[in-house]
């Protein structure tokens, strides 16, 4: 009997599992309540779960509460969510009283007041835009808070950051094409290259995921692409991934200045692990750029790589300085909310199923080190050392808190 094995089903896949392990899993399995609030920020249109994901989660015994209108800006109707099995409600108190509140933008002060002790909120953190009061408010609510952008996979990579970076890399070239041909903000030029017409020049600062996908689109459209970074390893990796010998260079000021003077589009996609991007392009360099050229500062959520940059919004995305158009919207992926929401949902659906199978969030954090990397407050205790140092808040090791919890 001990050797008997049976098939069980998990998210549509069938796996062999010993009978005794199956019984243990069934005992630990927990039904979750998950709340999806409507985003209050006018610049945030994404939603963390789409109706198809809701249908799968409900079929596994979980209860999903969706605030009325939460998916409208991502083009997912309340009817679609209801048909998938979600409960549509106008009560934000109910939404924020669920086991796991899943939203995209960081919660504001009023939303934090609705959180309940022992519950979990998962959202983007955007550390550079958070102040000490924000963290103290979460701590006072004695809740657990997890930052999307800090969650790691088994390889130590940041899966959500990567997926959003891939979307952003494609989107920035669409933005560049739009404003380069714009009658007011551009110079009536089509992005790309054609027989008998000199190709548009695209300069990319950085060689990560955003840069790679921006380069793919630019090269595919026939642009002349130049990439600058201070990591030779990343530059080699970029060339290998692109399968093209694009122009690459280290971040040498004179070479960058020369490239900017002839560039039609400049994309800054230099991510800093410290959370604060270096200012690589000076005011003087921008003055030497061509009138009607386009700057897209993807790094603006970390402070920006251009001295002339300042954050803009989706409603007023651009401004001009020295005749150069600057696009500096922090959450570019929200420009394509349906695509971005699908990407979010692809990540969170299996994660939520796993949390349910593990018996709840606390059990999952104990088992999944990558998920625990996203925790910055655990049951009212700050567990992120960088936040503690920035704001002078007492720091606690998550492992020790988890040991005490159990």
N, C-alpha and C positions, 0 to 999 in steps of 0.2 A: 504493500500500500504506500510505503514511504517513497517508492520509486515511481509511482504513478504520476504522469504529467498530463495536463489538460491545456487546451487553447483558451486564451482570454483575449478580449478585444480592447484595444486602446487607440482612440482617435482614428478608427477605421483600419488599423493594422492588427494582424493576428500574430501572437508570439507564443512560444513555448515557455511555460513557467511551472516549476514544481508546485504540487497541490498545496504543500504547507506554506509556501511563499505567497500563493494566491490568497489563502485564508488570512495571512497577516496583512496583506495589502487591502483586502476588503474591510478588515477591522479598522484600519487607519484612515480609510477614505472619508473625506469630509465634504459636505455640501456647502458651497460658498454663496454668499450674497455679494454681488458686484454692482457698484453704482457708477453710472456714466452721466456726469453732469454736463449741462450746456456750457460752452466756453463763453465767458463774459467779455474777454478781450476782442476788440474789433479786428485785430490783426491775426487772430487764431481761428482758423476754419476747420482744422483737422479734428478727427475723433479717433479714439484708441481702439474701438471694436466696430466692425461692420456687421450688418444683419446676418450674413452667413456664419460668422464666428459666434454670434449670439445663439443661433440655432444649434450649433454643435455643443456649446457649453450647456445649454438648457437640456439637451438630450442626455447629458451626463449628470443631470440632477442639480445643476447650479441655478440660482435665481438671479436674473439680471434686471436691474432697474435703470431705466433710461429717462432722463429729464425731457419733457416735451420740447421738441425743436432742436435737440442736441446735434442731430446729424444733418440738419437742413443745409448748412453752408458747405458740407461735403457731398451734398446731393444724395443723402440717404434719408428717406421720409420716416415719420413716426409709424406710418402704416407698415412699412417694410420691417421695422424693428418689432412691431406688434405681431406681425405674421410669423416672425422668427421665434416668437415666444417670450419676448421682453415685456416687462410691465412698464407702461408709459405713465409718468407721474409729473405733477407740477410741484411736488413737495421737495424742496432742496434739503430739508431736514432728513427726509427718508433716504435720499441719495447719499448724503454724507454720513449717514448712520449705518451704512453697509459694512461688511467685513473688509472689503477692499474698494476704495474709491479710485477709479482709473480715469485720469484726465490728462490733457496735454500741457497746457500752459500752467505755470506755477500757481497755486491757489492764492487768492488775495486775502486780506485780513478778515473780511466778513466770512469767507469760505472756511478759513482756519477755525473760526469760532464754532463752526458747525461740526467739527471733528469730535469723535468720541474716544474715550479712553480704551486702549487695547486694540483699536482698529488700525488699518493701514491705508496710507494714501500714496499713490504712485503717480509721478508727474515729471516733467522736465524741471531741473533745478535752476539753471542759468545763474551760477554762483555770483558772477560779477554784478548782477542786478538785485541781489538779495542783501538786506541789511540785518543787523543784530536783532532787531525787534521781530523780524520774520522767524528766525530760528527759536527765539525765546517763546514765541507764541505756540509753535509746534511742541516745544518741550513742555510748556504748561498744560497742553491738552493731553499729555502722556500717551501720545500716539506713536506709530512707527511711520517714518517717511522714507521713501525710496526714490532716487533720481534715475530717470530713464538712461541718461547719457553716461552713467557710471557703471551700469550693469555690464558684466563681462560674460563671454562664452567660455567653453572649455579650453580654448587656445589662448585666453587672455585678451582677445580682441573685444571691441565694443560693437556688438551687432547692430544696435539701433542707430548709433552714430554712423556706422558704415552705410546702412540702408538709406538714411536721410542724406548722407553725403553723395551717394550715387544719384539720387533724385535731384539734389541741388546742382551737381555737376552738369547734368543735362539741362536743367532749367536756366542756368546762367547764360548759356549760349542762345537760348530762345529770347531771353531778356536783352542780351547784347544785340541780337538781330533786330529786335523791335525798336530799340532806341537809336541804333546806328542809322536806321532809315527814317527816323522820326523827323518831321519837318521843323520842329522847334528845338528838340534836344539833340538831334544828330546832324548828319550832313548829307542825307539822301543816298547813303551807300548801302548796298546789299552785302550781307555777310557771306564770305566765301571767295571762290576763285573761278574764273571762266576764261575760255580761250580769248586771247587778245586783251584781257583786263587783268591788271595786277591784283594779286590776292590781298584780302584784308589781313592785317598783321595782328595777331593775338599774343599778348604777353601774359604768362601765368606765373604768379608768385606762390611757390609751394609745389609739392609733388605727391600729395596724399590722394585720398579717394575722390575728393571734389575735383582736384586738378586732373586726375586721370580721366574722369568721365567728361569733363569739359574739353580736354584735349581730343578725346575720341570723336566728339561731335564736331569740333572745329576742323580736325583733319579730314573727316568725312565730307565736310562742306567745301574743302579746298583752301582753307586758310593757311597762312604761314604762321607756325606756332613756335614760340620761344618760352622755355621753362627755366625758372631760377629757383634754386633752393640751396641750403647750406649742408645738405646731406648727400654725399656722392652715392651712398648705398641706395637712397630713395630715388635718385635720378636714374641710376642704372635699372632699378626695378621698374620704374615708370616706362623707360624705353622698351624693356622686355615685355611688359604687359601690353603696350601699344603695338608692338611689332613694327615700330617705325623709328628711324633715326632722327627724331626731332632735335632741334637746337636745344641744348641744355647748358647751364652754367651755374657756378656757385654764385652766392649773393655778393657780387663785387659791385660797389656803388657806381663806378664809372661805366661798367657794362650795362647795368640796369638803366642808368640815365640815358645812354645812347639808344637802348631798345625802346624806352618810353617815348622818345622824341619822334619815332616813326610809327608807333603803335596806333592802331585804330581802337582796340579793346584791351583793357588791362584788368585781369582778375586776380584778386588777392585771396588766396585760400591757404594761408599759413596758420595751421592749428598749433597752439602752444599748450604743452602739458601743464604748465603753471596756471593756465586759465587766463592769462593776459598776453595778448599777441604783441609782438614787437612792432614798433613803428618803423617800417623799412623805407617808405617813400616820403620824402620831405616835401614841404610846401614849394620849395624852389624847383624840385623835379617836376611837380605837377604843372607849374607855370610854363615849363618848356614843352609840354605836350601839345599836340595839334588841337586846334579848335574843332569841336564836334566829336572828339574822341570820347570813349565811354570807360568809366571806372566802375567795376562791381566789387565792392569790398565785402566778401563773404565772411571775413574775420571780424566783422563789426560787433558780433556778439561777445567777442573777447577784447573789445576796445578799438579794433581796426588797425590795418597796416599802413594806412595813408594818414599823413598829418592833417590833411584837408577833410577827412571823413567825419561825419556825425550820423547817428542813427536816424533812419527814416521809417516810414510806415507803408503798408500796402496801399493806403489811400493817397498818400503823397510820397511816392517811392524815390523821387529824384530831386536833385538840385544841381545848379551849375556854379562852378567857381573857376575863374580864369578861362571860361569858355569850354570847360571840360564837364561833362555830365557825370554826376556821382549817383550810383545806386547803392544804398547801404541799409537794406531791410534785414533785420536780424534773423527772422524765420522765413527764409526764402521758400522752403518746402511747403509752407502754407499757401503759396500761390497756386499750387496744384493739389488741393486738399483731398480730393477723392483718391488720387494715386497714393499720396502720402498716408492716408488713413488705411488703405489696403496693406501697405507695407507695415504699419504699426500693428495691424490686426494679425498679420502673418507671424509676428513675433510673440504677441501676447496670448494668442489662443492656446498654443501648446504649453506655454508657461503657466497659465491659469489652470489648465487641466492637470499639470504636474503638481501644482500647489494643492489642488483638491485631493489628488491621489496620495500626497504626502501627509494629509491630515490637517492642513492649515499652513499659514504663512510661517509660523515659528518653526515648525518641523522642516519646512522647505529651506529656510535660511540656514538651518543646521546642516542640511545635506548639500546645498548648492552654494559653493563658495563664490561663483560668479555673480549670482543674484545678491549675495550678502555684500559684495563690493559696492552695490548701489545704495545701501542703507546709510543714511546720515543722521537719523534719529531713531532709536529703538526704545519703545515704551517710555518716552520722555527723557531719554539720555542721549546726549550728542555723541556720535561715534565716528565722526569725520574729523581727522586731525587738522586738516587744512582750515576747515571752518572754525575750529577751536582756536587756532593761531590767529586767524584774521580778526575774530571778534571777541577774543578773550573769554570764551565760554569753556567751562570744565569739560575735558575730554574723557571718554570711557572706551575701553577696548570692547568691541562687539563680542568677541569670543568669550570674554569673562562674563559679560552680561548674559549671554546665552547659557553659559554653564550654570550661572546662578538661577536663571529662569527655569532650567530643568531640574 
